[in-house]
Amino acid sequence: MKEILRKCYVCDKPRTKTIKLETDKFIFYNNSYFHYDCFIKLQMKKKKNGVELTYDQAKDLADKMVIKTSQSEVINSLIDRDRLTYWIYENYNLTVLPVLFFQKIKQINDGTFSTRVNTPISYYDLLQMFKKMKTYLDKVNNNNERKGKKIDSVGRINYDLAIVINNYDDYLKWKQKQKAEEIENTETKNDIISKNNININTITSLQRKNNQKESEEINIADILDEVF
């Protein structure tokens, strides 16, 4: 999939974007994007109480801003929007999407699209539903074409988007089920670890008692193999 890029306020020339949002360490500050190192260099040129910041001071500020950026709901939402957009470009063989489409998915994300949809649907969830329903959506489109109901790519995206939205409740149920199973698996794993630790403590105690009898020593690794 196409890389999600942004323009660095410091080093990128006009019409150039080199910050890779999914892999680079970057900072969003004052409505602009910065490479991590570029941000540090910029801060070192600034003065605090008439004194320029040291590298360590600038780096400390940059580290805090990286964390703040990574936790920003706005930034994460924009990244999810781009992921959704690029996935649609690739899977519907398009190079341009109409402005109305972007307005529509923004309204869906904000929860202002329709009174029929009374809750926001995030860009992330929209993309997950598109991915999971792709085979079904292709099947629906093939059936429509066999019936002579052929529509262009943009028309099909809007058609598929309507199907996706209509299945949001089922997606939420599936998501809740996955979460419940994840919690159950985590609890089971923790139970195993807990029991395993008890076995290890017991084995360690026995080893101390039989420390002088090498032939009777208990092999912890063998017992753990039996447990698992």
Backbone hydrogen bonds, N-H to C=O, Kabsch-Sander energy under -0.5 kcal/mol:
donor,donor_aa,acceptor,acceptor_aa,energy
5,L,3,E,-0.8
6,R,19,I,-1.5
9,Y,33,Y,-3.1
12,D,8,C,-1.1
16,T,13,K,-1.6
18,T,6,R,-0.7
19,I,6,R,-2.3
20,K,18,T,-0.6
21,L,4,I,-2.3
21,L,19,I,-0.9
23,T,20,K,-1.2
24,D,20,K,-3.1
26,F,24,D,-0.8
27,I,34,F,-2.4
29,Y,27,I,-0.6
29,Y,32,S,-2.8
32,S,29,Y,-1.2
33,Y,7,K,-0.6
34,F,27,I,-2.2
36,Y,25,K,-1.6
39,F,35,H,-2.4
40,I,36,Y,-1.7
41,K,37,D,-2.3
42,L,38,C,-2.3
43,Q,39,F,-2.4
44,M,40,I,-1.9
45,K,41,K,-0.6
45,K,42,L,-0.9
46,K,43,Q,-1.0
48,K,51,V,-3.7
49,N,47,K,-0.5
51,V,48,K,-1.3
53,L,43,Q,-0.6
53,L,46,K,-1.4
58,A,54,T,-2.4
59,K,55,Y,-2.9
60,D,56,D,-2.3
61,L,57,Q,-1.9
62,A,58,A,-2.4
63,D,59,K,-2.7
64,K,60,D,-1.7
65,M,61,L,-2.1
66,V,62,A,-2.2
67,I,63,D,-1.7
68,K,64,K,-2.2
69,T,65,M,-2.5
70,S,66,V,-2.6
71,Q,67,I,-1.5
72,S,69,T,-1.3
76,N,72,S,-2.3
77,S,73,E,-2.2
78,L,74,V,-2.0
79,I,75,I,-2.3
80,D,76,N,-2.2
81,R,77,S,-2.2
82,D,78,L,-2.2
83,R,79,I,-2.3
84,L,80,D,-2.4
85,T,81,R,-2.6
86,Y,82,D,-3.0
87,W,83,R,-2.1
88,I,84,L,-2.1
89,Y,85,T,-2.5
90,E,86,Y,-2.3
91,N,87,W,-2.6
92,Y,88,I,-1.9
93,N,90,E,-0.5
94,L,89,Y,-2.3
101,F,98,P,-1.0
102,F,98,P,-1.2
103,Q,99,V,-2.2
104,K,100,L,-2.1
105,I,101,F,-2.5
106,K,102,F,-1.8
107,Q,103,Q,-2.0
108,I,104,K,-2.3
109,N,105,I,-2.4
110,D,106,K,-2.3
111,G,107,Q,-1.4
112,T,107,Q,-2.4
113,F,107,Q,-1.0
114,S,117,V,-0.5
117,V,114,S,-0.6
118,N,116,R,-0.8
121,I,108,I,-2.4
122,S,120,P,-0.5
126,L,122,S,-2.3
127,L,123,Y,-2.4
128,Q,124,Y,-2.4
129,M,125,D,-2.4
130,F,126,L,-2.5
131,K,127,L,-2.5
132,K,128,Q,-2.5
133,M,129,M,-2.3
134,K,131,K,-0.9
137,L,133,M,-3.1
138,D,134,K,-2.7
139,K,135,T,-2.0
140,V,136,Y,-2.4
141,N,137,L,-2.3
142,N,138,D,-2.5
143,N,139,K,-2.2
144,N,140,V,-2.1
145,E,141,N,-2.4
146,R,142,N,-2.0
147,K,143,N,-1.2
148,G,145,E,-1.6
149,K,144,N,-3.3
150,K,148,G,-1.0
156,R,152,D,-2.6
157,I,153,S,-2.2
158,N,154,V,-1.9
159,Y,155,G,-2.0
160,D,156,R,-3.4
161,L,157,I,-2.7
162,A,158,N,-1.7
163,I,159,Y,-1.5
164,V,160,D,-2.7
165,I,161,L,-2.5
166,N,162,A,-2.0
167,N,163,I,-0.9
167,N,164,V,-0.9
168,Y,165,I,-1.8
171,Y,167,N,-2.0
172,L,168,Y,-2.4
173,K,169,D,-1.9
174,W,170,D,-2.2
175,K,171,Y,-2.8
176,Q,172,L,-2.5
177,K,173,K,-2.1
178,Q,174,W,-2.4
179,K,175,K,-2.2
180,A,176,Q,-2.4
181,E,177,K,-2.5
182,E,178,Q,-2.3
183,I,179,K,-2.4
184,E,180,A,-2.4
185,N,181,E,-2.7
186,T,182,E,-2.3
187,E,183,I,-2.5
188,T,184,E,-2.4
189,K,185,N,-2.5
190,N,186,T,-2.6
191,D,187,E,-2.3
192,I,188,T,-2.2
193,I,189,K,-2.5
194,S,190,N,-2.8
195,K,191,D,-2.8
196,N,192,I,-2.7
197,N,193,I,-2.5
198,I,194,S,-1.8
199,N,195,K,-2.3
200,I,196,N,-2.4
201,N,197,N,-2.5
202,T,198,I,-2.4
203,I,199,N,-2.7
204,T,200,I,-2.7
205,S,201,N,-2.1
206,L,202,T,-2.2
207,Q,203,I,-2.3
208,R,204,T,-1.8
209,K,205,S,-1.7
210,N,206,L,-1.7
211,N,208,R,-1.2
213,K,210,N,-1.7
214,E,212,Q,-0.7
216,E,213,K,-1.6
217,E,214,E,-1.2
220,I,218,I,-0.9
223,I,219,N,-1.6
224,L,220,I,-2.6
225,D,221,A,-2.1
226,E,222,D,-1.6
227,V,223,I,-2.1
228,F,224,L,-2.1
